[in-house]
Amino acid sequence: MKFRILIIFVLCFAFSCKNEKLNKVSENEQESINFVLKQFPFIDKKLEKIKKVEFNSLAISLYRNIDKIDYDEILVFQKGNKFYAIPFLSNMYYDFWNFKNEIEKSKFSKTNTTFEKELQKSAVNLKLSADEKQQVFIQLITSVLNTEDMLEKKPQMFEDFVEFSPRKSKYKDEEPKNCLERTSKLFKEILEDGKNGIRPTYIWDKENGRVYKLFNESQNIDEYNLRIETYRVDCYTTLYEM
């Protein structure tokens, strides 16, 4: 009987610990950030809040080390007095962004997650409604990030496009012709989507050198489910460090 009770106690303890590990919602903003820093120790801990956007009972804050070129960031989502933070990593972590146009192997350890998954977890843990999820994402891409949307209506932007970036760390400089080939493929894909009647939304994150391809997979009015595909459009170089 005692052995049976001990097993039940161990199982209950294990389950509660698992829940505690998964639960990153906090009533303290810094505490939510610390959880991310513990989970992703390579993120620099010298972070400053560089932007905050408030709307209704929701808010989004962006944290960054402003003294570093090769920076990683943290996004903090807020609903009422609840906070939930997620990593917002640089392009050097290929598995986090799951780039659709990247063939080189990552020179960094795997993060074992993706931006899309982290964004979904933030909505679940903060118990956001469909309308709130939509508000959060719209504010993220229009107010927090420096983006340009509706690229599907102006694909010529990427026809002859190279965006040089000094944020490369362990990676070698890239040949401009290779970068041009990568963005040209994206240009052709946008055109093909239009010809085939596929209507995703393309958004260019200028500062971070990424294009997000968004699919709204909501089945009814009470849902807001986004699938995100990401493309790298920056070109690693040391030119800007001179």
N, C-alpha and C positions, 0 to 999 in steps of 0.2 A: 504493500500500500504506500509506504514511504517512497519507494523507488518510483512508483507511478506519479506521485505528487511532485517529486523532484524533476521528472521528465517534463511535466506540464509547466512547472516553474521556469525551467531552462528554455522551453519553446516560447513561452510568453515573453521572457526577457529578450530572447533573440529577436522576436517580432517587434517588440517595442524599440529596440536599438536600431533595427532596420528602418522603422518609421521615422525615428529621430534623425537618422542619417539622410533620409530622403526629403525631410521637411526643412526647407530653407526659408520659409516665411518668417519674418521677424517684425517686431514692433520698433526696432532700432535699425536705422539705415546702415550705420557702420558695421553692425553685427552681420547684416546680410552680405556686405562686401567682404568681411573677414571670412565668411564661409566659402566664397568663391576663391579668395586668395589661398585658403588652405587646400582646396580641391585642385587649384591650378597654381602651384608655388612658383612657376616661372614668371608669372605676372609681377611686374615691379610694384612694390608696396608704397612707393612714394607717389600717391595719386592725388589729383586735385579735381574738384568738380568744375568742369569747364562749361557746362550747359545744363539748364533745367527748364522743362516745359510743363506747365500745369494746365489742366483742362478738366472741368467738372470736378469729380472727386478723385481724379487720376493724375499721375505725374510720371515723368521720365527724366532721369538724371544721367549724364554721361561723365565718367571719370577717366582721367588720363594723366600720365607723367609728361608734363609739358617740356621737360628738359631732354627728352630722348627722341631720337629720330625713329628708331625701330620700336615704336611703342605698341603695347596692347592696351585695350580699354575694358571698362566694365560699365554695363548698363544696369541701372536700378529702376525697377518699375514699382510704382506705389499706388495702392488703392486704399483710401481712407488713411488709417494709421498702420497699414501693413506694407512691408517692403519685401521685394524679391529681386535679387541681383543675378546677372548672368555674365559670362565672359563675352567680350566682343573683340576677337583676336585679329591680329594683322594677317595679311595674305600669306605669310610664311608658314602658317599651319594649314597645310593643304587638306588634311582630313577633316578639320573643323568646318571648312567651307565646301568640301566635297566638289571642287571645281570640275565642271563638265568639259573644260577645254585644256586641262593640264595633264601632260603625259610624264613629266619629270617626277621622280620620287621625292617625297618630303625629306628634308635634312633635319627635321625636328621630331621629337618623340610624339607618338600619337596622343591625341586628346581624348579619344574614345567617346566623342560626342560631336554634334554638329550645331550650327547656329539655329537651324530649323527646329531641332529637338529642344534646345534650350528655350527658344521663344515659346514653343508649345507648353513646356513645363511651367513657364512663368504664368501663362494664362490659366492653366489648370490650378496651380497652387494659390493664385490670388482670386480664384473663382470668378473670373471675368465672364460676363454675358457675351453673347454674339456681338451686340452693339458696342460693348466696351472693348472687345478684342479688335474690332474694326477701327474704333477711335484711336486705340493705342498704336496700331500699325501705321495708320495715316499720319499721326503726329510724329512717329519715329522717322518716317521717310521724308516728311515735308518740313519739320521744324528742328529735329535733333540732328539729322544727317544732312550733308550738302548733296542733294540728289537732283537729278533731272529725270522726269518720267515721260511716259508715252513715246518711248523710243521706237515702238512698232510703227509710229506714224512718220518717223524721220530716220530711217535706218542708214541713210547716206552719211550720217555722222561717223560711222565706223568703217566707211569704205577705204579711206586712207588715213588711218588713225594710229598714232603711237603716243602713249602717255608714259614718260620716263619717271622713275621713282627711285630715290636713294635708299628706300627701306627694304633692304635685302639680306642683311646679316650674313648667314652662312652660304648664301647662293652667289654664283658667279654672275658677272655682267652678262646681259643677254644681247644678242645681235638684233638691231632694229628690224631687220628683214624678217626674223623669226617672230618678233612681237607683232609686226604688221600682218603676217600670215595668220596669227591667232585671232586678231580682231577682225580680219577679213572673213574668217569662217563664221564668226558671230554675225557679221553683216549679212552673209548669205543665208544663215539660219533664220534671221528675222524676216528676210524676204520670202523664204520658203514657207514659213508659218503663215504669212499673209496669203500666199497663193493657194495653200491647202485649206484655208478657212479656219486655221487654228488661231485663236485670239487670246494668247497670254499677254500680260502686261510686262514690259521691260522697263527697268529703272536703273539708271546709272548713278552709282555712288562715287562721285568725282574724287573726293578726298582720299578714299580708300582703294581706288582702282578696281572696282568690282561692278558687274552688272547683275542685277537680280531679275530672274524670269519667274513671274508669279502666275500661279494657276489657282483660281478660285474654285475649290471643289465642294462648296456648300451645296447641300441637297435641298434645303428649304430655307425659308426666311428666318428661322430661329437658329441658324448655324452661320459660322464664319470660319471656314477651314481653308487655309492657304497652304499650297505646296510651293516650295522655293527651290529653284535651281540657280546656282551661282557660277559666274564666269569671271576669270581673272583677265583684266585688260591693262594692267600696269606692265612696265618694262624695266627690269632691274638694271640699275646703272650706278656708277660712282661719280658721275659728272657733276652732280649738284653738291657734292661734298668738297669740291675744290675751292 
